[in-house]
């Protein structure tokens, strides 16, 4: 491999750049809090979506039961005798 090899030059450049980088001490904590916030938000959205779906299904079911039910019969005006055994 020659010194002018692009891979070697790129590796040397990236190594020198990496040696000058100073990591932030609280980077992991910040990233973790962001992940947890996103996870909580995702779970809350899924919960609300599930509740909306169940509520809509209940309303549609009750509407269907009411709209396809037989109409109420008019009350009978004939006398009903009740026989009670002694």
N, CA, C and O atoms as a GROMACS GRO file, in nm:
protein
  344
    1UNK      N    1   0.084  -0.117   0.000
    1UNK     CA    2   0.000   0.000   0.000
    1UNK      C    3   0.089   0.124   0.000
    1UNK      O    4   0.186   0.134   0.075
    2UNK      N    5   0.054   0.214  -0.082
    2UNK     CA    6   0.132   0.337  -0.088
    2UNK      C    7   0.073   0.440   0.007
    2UNK      O    8  -0.040   0.424   0.055
    3UNK      N    9   0.147   0.544   0.033
    3UNK     CA   10   0.103   0.650   0.122
    3UNK      C   11  -0.013   0.727   0.059
    3UNK      O   12  -0.095   0.786   0.130
    4UNK      N   13  -0.020   0.726  -0.072
    4UNK     CA   14  -0.125   0.799  -0.141
    4UNK      C   15  -0.254   0.719  -0.153
    4UNK      O   16  -0.348   0.762  -0.220
    5UNK      N   17  -0.258   0.604  -0.089
    5UNK     CA   18  -0.378   0.520  -0.093
    5UNK      C   19  -0.494   0.596  -0.028
    5UNK      O   20  -0.479   0.645   0.084
    6UNK      N   21  -0.609   0.608  -0.094
    6UNK     CA   22  -0.720   0.687  -0.039
    6UNK      C   23  -0.771   0.632   0.096
    6UNK      O   24  -0.811   0.709   0.183
    7UNK      N   25  -0.770   0.502   0.111
    7UNK     CA   26  -0.818   0.444   0.237
    7UNK      C   27  -0.728   0.483   0.353
    7UNK      O   28  -0.775   0.516   0.462
    8UNK      N   29  -0.598   0.480   0.330
    8UNK     CA   30  -0.503   0.515   0.435
    8UNK      C   31  -0.515   0.663   0.469
    8UNK      O   32  -0.516   0.700   0.587
    9UNK      N   33  -0.525   0.746   0.368
    9UNK     CA   34  -0.539   0.889   0.393
    9UNK      C   35  -0.669   0.919   0.468
    9UNK      O   36  -0.671   1.000   0.561
   10UNK      N   37  -0.776   0.853   0.429
   10UNK     CA   38  -0.904   0.873   0.497
   10UNK      C   39  -0.896   0.824   0.642
   10UNK      O   40  -0.945   0.891   0.732
   11UNK      N   41  -0.835   0.709   0.664
   11UNK     CA   42  -0.820   0.656   0.800
   11UNK      C   43  -0.738   0.751   0.887
   11UNK      O   44  -0.775   0.778   1.001
   12UNK      N   45  -0.627   0.801   0.833
   12UNK     CA   46  -0.543   0.895   0.909
   12UNK      C   47  -0.619   1.024   0.940
   12UNK      O   48  -0.609   1.077   1.051
   13UNK      N   49  -0.693   1.073   0.844
   13UNK     CA   50  -0.770   1.195   0.865
   13UNK      C   51  -0.877   1.175   0.972
   13UNK      O   52  -0.894   1.259   1.060
   14UNK      N   53  -0.948   1.063   0.964
   14UNK     CA   54  -1.052   1.037   1.063
   14UNK      C   55  -0.994   1.011   1.201
   14UNK      O   56  -1.054   1.051   1.301
   15UNK      N   57  -0.879   0.945   1.209
   15UNK     CA   58  -0.813   0.923   1.339
   15UNK      C   59  -0.772   1.055   1.403
   15UNK      O   60  -0.789   1.076   1.523
   16UNK      N   61  -0.716   1.145   1.321
   16UNK     CA   62  -0.676   1.275   1.377
   16UNK      C   63  -0.798   1.358   1.419
   16UNK      O   64  -0.793   1.430   1.518
   17UNK      N   65  -0.905   1.346   1.343
   17UNK     CA   66  -1.028   1.417   1.379
   17UNK      C   67  -1.088   1.358   1.507
   17UNK      O   68  -1.136   1.433   1.592
   18UNK      N   69  -1.087   1.227   1.520
   18UNK     CA   70  -1.144   1.162   1.639
   18UNK      C   71  -1.064   1.194   1.764
   18UNK      O   72  -1.120   1.198   1.873
   19UNK      N   73  -0.935   1.215   1.750
   19UNK     CA   74  -0.854   1.245   1.868
   19UNK      C   75  -0.882   1.384   1.923
   19UNK      O   76  -0.850   1.412   2.039
   20UNK      N   77  -0.940   1.473   1.843
   20UNK     CA   78  -0.968   1.609   1.889
   20UNK      C   79  -1.110   1.624   1.944
   20UNK      O   80  -1.145   1.728   1.999
   21UNK      N   81  -1.193   1.520   1.929
   21UNK     CA   82  -1.332   1.528   1.974
   21UNK      C   83  -1.338   1.508   2.125
   21UNK      O   84  -1.278   1.414   2.178
   22UNK      N   85  -1.412   1.595   2.193
   22UNK     CA   86  -1.432   1.583   2.337
   22UNK      C   87  -1.579   1.546   2.359
   22UNK      O   88  -1.668   1.623   2.324
   23UNK      N   89  -1.605   1.428   2.415
   23UNK     CA   90  -1.745   1.388   2.433
   23UNK      C   91  -1.812   1.467   2.546
   23UNK      O   92  -1.748   1.506   2.643
   24UNK      N   93  -1.939   1.488   2.530
   24UNK     CA   94  -2.016   1.557   2.633
   24UNK      C   95  -2.043   1.459   2.748
   24UNK      O   96  -2.081   1.345   2.722
   25UNK      N   97  -2.023   1.499   2.873
   25UNK     CA   98  -2.041   1.405   2.983
   25UNK      C   99  -2.186   1.363   3.006
   25UNK      O  100  -2.211   1.254   3.058
   26UNK      N  101  -2.281   1.446   2.969
   26UNK     CA  102  -2.421   1.410   2.992
   26UNK      C  103  -2.495   1.378   2.862
   26UNK      O  104  -2.617   1.389   2.856
   27UNK      N  105  -2.422   1.340   2.759
   27UNK     CA  106  -2.485   1.310   2.630
   27UNK      C  107  -2.577   1.189   2.641
   27UNK      O  108  -2.688   1.189   2.586
   28UNK      N  109  -2.532   1.085   2.712
   28UNK     CA  110  -2.615   0.965   2.725
   28UNK      C  111  -2.743   0.996   2.804
   28UNK      O  112  -2.851   0.952   2.767
   29UNK      N  113  -2.730   1.072   2.910
   29UNK     CA  114  -2.848   1.106   2.991
   29UNK      C  115  -2.948   1.188   2.910
   29UNK      O  116  -3.068   1.166   2.919
   30UNK      N  117  -2.897   1.280   2.831
   30UNK     CA  118  -2.986   1.360   2.746
   30UNK      C  119  -3.055   1.273   2.641
   30UNK      O  120  -3.176   1.286   2.619
   31UNK      N  121  -2.980   1.186   2.578
   31UNK     CA  122  -3.038   1.098   2.476
   31UNK      C  123  -3.140   1.003   2.538
   31UNK      O  124  -3.245   0.978   2.480
   32UNK      N  125  -3.109   0.951   2.657
   32UNK     CA  126  -3.201   0.858   2.723
   32UNK      C  127  -3.330   0.929   2.762
   32UNK      O  128  -3.438   0.873   2.744
   33UNK      N  129  -3.322   1.049   2.814
   33UNK     CA  130  -3.444   1.122   2.851
   33UNK      C  131  -3.528   1.152   2.727
   33UNK      O  132  -3.651   1.149   2.733
   34UNK      N  133  -3.462   1.181   2.616
   34UNK     CA  134  -3.535   1.204   2.491
   34UNK      C  135  -3.604   1.076   2.444
   34UNK      O  136  -3.719   1.081   2.399
   35UNK      N  137  -3.536   0.962   2.453
   35UNK     CA  138  -3.596   0.834   2.415
   35UNK      C  139  -3.716   0.802   2.504
   35UNK      O  140  -3.819   0.757   2.455
   36UNK      N  141  -3.701   0.825   2.633
   36UNK     CA  142  -3.811   0.796   2.724
   36UNK      C  143  -3.930   0.888   2.699
   36UNK      O  144  -4.045   0.845   2.707
   37UNK      N  145  -3.903   1.013   2.668
   37UNK     CA  146  -4.013   1.106   2.636
   37UNK      C  147  -4.086   1.061   2.511
   37UNK      O  148  -4.210   1.063   2.508
   38UNK      N  149  -4.012   1.020   2.409
   38UNK     CA  150  -4.075   0.972   2.287
   38UNK      C  151  -4.154   0.844   2.311
   38UNK      O  152  -4.262   0.827   2.255
   39UNK      N  153  -4.101   0.756   2.395
   39UNK     CA  154  -4.171   0.630   2.426
   39UNK      C  155  -4.301   0.658   2.501
   39UNK      O  156  -4.404   0.598   2.471
   40UNK      N  157  -4.296   0.748   2.599
   40UNK     CA  158  -4.418   0.784   2.673
   40UNK      C  159  -4.522   0.845   2.578
   40UNK      O  160  -4.641   0.814   2.587
   41UNK      N  161  -4.476   0.931   2.491
   41UNK     CA  162  -4.568   0.995   2.396
   41UNK      C  163  -4.631   0.891   2.302
   41UNK      O  164  -4.751   0.895   2.276
   42UNK      N  165  -4.548   0.799   2.253
   42UNK     CA  166  -4.599   0.693   2.165
   42UNK      C  167  -4.702   0.607   2.236
   42UNK      O  168  -4.806   0.573   2.179
   43UNK      N  169  -4.674   0.570   2.362
   43UNK     CA  170  -4.769   0.488   2.438
   43UNK      C  171  -4.898   0.563   2.465
   43UNK      O  172  -5.006   0.504   2.458
   44UNK      N  173  -4.890   0.690   2.496
   44UNK     CA  174  -5.009   0.770   2.520
   44UNK      C  175  -5.093   0.782   2.393
   44UNK      O  176  -5.216   0.771   2.399
   45UNK      N  177  -5.029   0.803   2.281
   45UNK     CA  178  -5.103   0.812   2.154
   45UNK      C  179  -5.171   0.680   2.122
   45UNK      O  180  -5.285   0.679   2.076
   46UNK      N  181  -5.103   0.568   2.146
   46UNK     CA  182  -5.162   0.437   2.120
   46UNK      C  183  -5.281   0.411   2.213
   46UNK      O  184  -5.381   0.353   2.171
   47UNK      N  185  -5.271   0.454   2.339
   47UNK     CA  186  -5.381   0.438   2.433
   47UNK      C  187  -5.502   0.518   2.390
   47UNK      O  188  -5.614   0.468   2.390
   48UNK      N  189  -5.480   0.644   2.353
   48UNK     CA  190  -5.591   0.728   2.307
   48UNK      C  191  -5.653   0.672   2.181
   48UNK      O  192  -5.775   0.672   2.166
   49UNK      N  193  -5.571   0.623   2.089
   49UNK     CA  194  -5.622   0.565   1.966
   49UNK      C  195  -5.706   0.440   1.995
   49UNK      O  196  -5.812   0.422   1.935
   50UNK      N  197  -5.660   0.356   2.086
   50UNK     CA  198  -5.736   0.236   2.122
   50UNK      C  199  -5.869   0.273   2.186
   50UNK      O  200  -5.972   0.212   2.156
   51UNK      N  201  -5.868   0.373   2.274
   51UNK     CA  202  -5.993   0.416   2.338
   51UNK      C  203  -6.092   0.473   2.235
   51UNK      O  204  -6.212   0.448   2.244
   52UNK      N  205  -6.041   0.549   2.140
   52UNK     CA  206  -6.128   0.604   2.036
   52UNK      C  207  -6.188   0.493   1.951
   52UNK      O  208  -6.306   0.497   1.917
   53UNK      N  209  -6.107   0.393   1.917
   53UNK     CA  210  -6.157   0.282   1.835
   53UNK      C  211  -6.265   0.204   1.910
   53UNK      O  212  -6.368   0.169   1.852
   54UNK      N  213  -6.244   0.178   2.038
   54UNK     CA  214  -6.344   0.105   2.118
   54UNK      C  215  -6.471   0.188   2.131
   54UNK      O  216  -6.581   0.134   2.120
   55UNK      N  217  -6.458   0.318   2.155
   55UNK     CA  218  -6.576   0.404   2.169
   55UNK      C  219  -6.656   0.409   2.038
   55UNK      O  220  -6.779   0.402   2.040
   56UNK      N  221  -6.587   0.420   1.927
   56UNK     CA  222  -6.656   0.424   1.798
   56UNK      C  223  -6.725   0.291   1.771
   56UNK      O  224  -6.838   0.288   1.722
   57UNK      N  225  -6.659   0.180   1.803
   57UNK     CA  226  -6.721   0.048   1.784
   57UNK      C  227  -6.845   0.033   1.872
   57UNK      O  228  -6.945  -0.024   1.827
   58UNK      N  229  -6.840   0.082   1.995
   58UNK     CA  230  -6.956   0.076   2.083
   58UNK      C  231  -7.072   0.159   2.027
   58UNK      O  232  -7.186   0.113   2.026
   59UNK      N  233  -7.042   0.279   1.982
   59UNK     CA  234  -7.148   0.366   1.928
   59UNK      C  235  -7.210   0.303   1.804
   59UNK      O  236  -7.332   0.305   1.789
   60UNK      N  237  -7.129   0.249   1.716
   60UNK     CA  238  -7.181   0.186   1.594
   60UNK      C  239  -7.265   0.064   1.630
   60UNK      O  240  -7.370   0.042   1.570
   61UNK      N  241  -7.220  -0.016   1.726
   61UNK     CA  242  -7.296  -0.133   1.767
   61UNK      C  243  -7.430  -0.097   1.828
   61UNK      O  244  -7.532  -0.158   1.796
   62UNK      N  245  -7.430   0.003   1.917
   62UNK     CA  246  -7.556   0.046   1.977
   62UNK      C  247  -7.650   0.106   1.872
   62UNK      O  248  -7.771   0.083   1.877
   63UNK      N  249  -7.596   0.181   1.779
   63UNK     CA  250  -7.678   0.237   1.672
   63UNK      C  251  -7.739   0.125   1.588
   63UNK      O  252  -7.857   0.131   1.553
   64UNK      N  253  -7.658   0.023   1.556
   64UNK     CA  254  -7.708  -0.087   1.474
   64UNK      C  255  -7.816  -0.165   1.549
   64UNK      O  256  -7.917  -0.203   1.489
   65UNK      N  257  -7.797  -0.189   1.677
   65UNK     CA  258  -7.899  -0.259   1.754
   65UNK      C  259  -8.029  -0.180   1.759
   65UNK      O  260  -8.137  -0.237   1.750
   66UNK      N  261  -8.018  -0.050   1.774
   66UNK     CA  262  -8.138   0.032   1.784
   66UNK      C  263  -8.207   0.047   1.648
   66UNK      O  264  -8.330   0.042   1.641
   67UNK      N  265  -8.132   0.064   1.543
   67UNK     CA  266  -8.194   0.090   1.413
   67UNK      C  267  -8.253  -0.034   1.350
   67UNK      O  268  -8.347  -0.024   1.271
   68UNK      N  269  -8.201  -0.152   1.380
   68UNK     CA  270  -8.251  -0.275   1.318
   68UNK      C  271  -8.344  -0.352   1.411
   68UNK      O  272  -8.386  -0.463   1.377
   69UNK      N  273  -8.378  -0.298   1.526
   69UNK     CA  274  -8.469  -0.364   1.618
   69UNK      C  275  -8.612  -0.353   1.566
   69UNK      O  276  -8.645  -0.262   1.490
   70UNK      N  277  -8.695  -0.448   1.609
   70UNK     CA  278  -8.835  -0.442   1.569
   70UNK      C  279  -8.901  -0.324   1.639
   70UNK      O  280  -8.868  -0.292   1.753
   71UNK      N  281  -8.994  -0.260   1.571
   71UNK     CA  282  -9.062  -0.147   1.635
   71UNK      C  283  -9.147  -0.197   1.753
   71UNK      O  284  -9.193  -0.311   1.755
   72UNK      N  285  -9.165  -0.109   1.849
   72UNK     CA  286  -9.245  -0.146   1.965
   72UNK      C  287  -9.389  -0.173   1.923
   72UNK      O  288  -9.447  -0.100   1.843
   73UNK      N  289  -9.445  -0.282   1.980
   73UNK     CA  290  -9.585  -0.312   1.950
   73UNK      C  291  -9.675  -0.223   2.035
   73UNK      O  292  -9.640  -0.189   2.148
   74UNK      N  293  -9.788  -0.186   1.981
   74UNK     CA  294  -9.879  -0.104   2.062
   74UNK      C  295  -9.931  -0.187   2.180
   74UNK      O  296  -9.946  -0.308   2.168
   75UNK      N  297  -9.959  -0.123   2.289
   75UNK     CA  298 -10.009  -0.198   2.405
   75UNK      C  299 -10.144  -0.261   2.376
   75UNK      O  300 -10.227  -0.206   2.304
   76UNK      N  301 -10.164  -0.379   2.434
   76UNK     CA  302 -10.293  -0.449   2.415
   76UNK      C  303 -10.395  -0.392   2.514
   76UNK      O  304 -10.363  -0.363   2.629
   77UNK      N  305 -10.514  -0.379   2.467
   77UNK     CA  306 -10.621  -0.327   2.553
   77UNK      C  307 -10.714  -0.438   2.599
   77UNK      O  308 -10.821  -0.409   2.652
   78UNK      N  309 -10.677  -0.559   2.580
   78UNK     CA  310 -10.763  -0.668   2.626
   78UNK      C  311 -10.727  -0.705   2.769
   78UNK      O  312 -10.616  -0.679   2.817
   79UNK      N  313 -10.822  -0.764   2.834
   79UNK     CA  314 -10.806  -0.798   2.975
   79UNK      C  315 -10.720  -0.922   2.989
   79UNK      O  316 -10.737  -1.019   2.916
   80UNK      N  317 -10.629  -0.918   3.084
   80UNK     CA  318 -10.544  -1.032   3.111
   80UNK      C  319 -10.579  -1.084   3.250
   80UNK      O  320 -10.563  -1.013   3.350
   81UNK      N  321 -10.627  -1.206   3.254
   81UNK     CA  322 -10.660  -1.267   3.382
   81UNK      C  323 -10.540  -1.340   3.437
   81UNK      O  324 -10.471  -1.412   3.365
   82UNK      N  325 -10.516  -1.321   3.563
   82UNK     CA  326 -10.406  -1.388   3.630
   82UNK      C  327 -10.467  -1.494   3.720
   82UNK      O  328 -10.551  -1.464   3.806
   83UNK      N  329 -10.426  -1.613   3.702
   83UNK     CA  330 -10.477  -1.723   3.784
   83UNK      C  331 -10.371  -1.759   3.884
   83UNK      O  332 -10.257  -1.789   3.849
   84UNK      N  333 -10.410  -1.756   4.010
   84UNK     CA  334 -10.318  -1.790   4.116
   84UNK      C  335 -10.367  -1.917   4.182
   84UNK      O  336 -10.484  -1.926   4.219
   85UNK      N  337 -10.282  -2.012   4.197
   85UNK     CA  338 -10.319  -2.135   4.264
   85UNK      C  339 -10.314  -2.117   4.414
   85UNK      O  340 -10.223  -2.054   4.467
   86UNK      N  341 -10.414  -2.172   4.484
   86UNK     CA  342 -10.410  -2.159   4.630
   86UNK      C  343 -10.310  -2.251   4.694
   86UNK      O  344 -10.296  -2.252   4.817
   0.00000   0.00000   0.00000
